[in-house]
């Protein structure tokens, strides 16, 4: 087996504090991570409404049934912690970027998997809001257990649910 394949299988990424400070806070995911996905969607709703839905993390379970209870310590702010459940995973996260109506990015860890999740919003001249989401996940064998295509589907569902909720408001 070539060493690059083996290296990718067992890649664990940078330590969480480095991932948080040197990746997430600088507007990037770990592009060497074995699990990567990104997608975007145009939302026909005011950017303030989209931002409110995205940044009200305690209310995520009201529009995304895959998300369980969310606990904030104490609020949505840079370096503030939050704990949440996504599907079967319990995730400990910390906000890295909180720029109202522009970007919400966090890092997280669950069962040894380290992730960066970026969400950016852009008001388009024609009216809709373009929301882009991207995520990287790294841990030994994570690409085998949770391939990029599964993460891609999850991100697409995340944006679709947010779009439907924002447009219905």
VENVEN-V340268 format. One record per pair of residues at least 12 apart in sequence whose C-alpha atoms are under 6 Angstrom apart, sorted by sequence separation. I is the first residue (numbers start at 1). GAP is how many residues later the second one is. D is the distance in whole Angstrom. If there is no record, write none. Layout:
# VENVEN-V340268
i:I gap:GAP d:D
i:I gap:GAP d:D
This chain:
# VENVEN-V340268
i:58 gap:12 d:5
i:71 gap:12 d:5
i:81 gap:12 d:6
i:94 gap:12 d:5
i:105 gap:12 d:6
i:120 gap:12 d:5
i:70 gap:13 d:6
i:81 gap:13 d:4
i:94 gap:13 d:5
i:105 gap:13 d:4
i:119 gap:13 d:6
i:70 gap:14 d:4
i:80 gap:14 d:5
i:93 gap:14 d:5
i:105 gap:14 d:6
i:119 gap:14 d:4
i:69 gap:15 d:6
i:79 gap:15 d:6
i:80 gap:15 d:6
i:93 gap:15 d:4
i:104 gap:15 d:5
i:118 gap:15 d:6
i:79 gap:16 d:5
i:92 gap:16 d:5
i:103 gap:16 d:6
i:118 gap:16 d:5
i:68 gap:17 d:5
i:78 gap:17 d:5
i:79 gap:17 d:6
i:92 gap:17 d:5
i:103 gap:17 d:4
i:117 gap:17 d:6
i:67 gap:18 d:6
i:78 gap:18 d:5
i:91 gap:18 d:6
i:102 gap:18 d:6
i:117 gap:18 d:4
i:67 gap:19 d:5
i:78 gap:19 d:6
i:91 gap:19 d:5
i:102 gap:19 d:5
i:116 gap:19 d:5
i:66 gap:20 d:6
i:78 gap:20 d:6
i:116 gap:20 d:5
i:66 gap:21 d:5
i:115 gap:21 d:5
i:115 gap:22 d:4
i:114 gap:23 d:6
i:114 gap:24 d:5
i:113 gap:25 d:6
i:113 gap:26 d:5
i:51 gap:50 d:5
i:25 gap:71 d:5
i:24 gap:72 d:6
i:25 gap:72 d:6
i:44 gap:84 d:5
i:43 gap:85 d:5
i:42 gap:86 d:6
i:43 gap:86 d:5
i:20 gap:87 d:6
i:29 gap:87 d:6
i:42 gap:87 d:5
i:42 gap:88 d:4
i:41 gap:89 d:6
i:41 gap:90 d:5
i:40 gap:91 d:5
i:40 gap:92 d:4
i:39 gap:93 d:6
i:39 gap:94 d:6
i:38 gap:95 d:6
i:38 gap:96 d:4
i:37 gap:97 d:6
i:37 gap:98 d:6
i:36 gap:99 d:6
i:36 gap:100 d:5
i:35 gap:101 d:6
i:35 gap:102 d:5
i:33 gap:103 d:6
i:33 gap:104 d:6
i:33 gap:105 d:5
i:30 gap:106 d:6
i:29 gap:107 d:6
i:35 gap:108 d:6
i:34 gap:109 d:5
i:36 gap:112 d:5
i:35 gap:113 d:5
i:37 gap:115 d:5
i:50 gap:116 d:6
i:43 gap:120 d:5
i:45 gap:122 d:5
i:44 gap:123 d:6
i:13 gap:125 d:6
i:12 gap:126 d:5
i:12 gap:127 d:4
i:11 gap:128 d:6
i:12 gap:128 d:5
i:11 gap:129 d:5
i:10 gap:130 d:4
i:9 gap:131 d:6
i:10 gap:131 d:6
i:9 gap:132 d:5
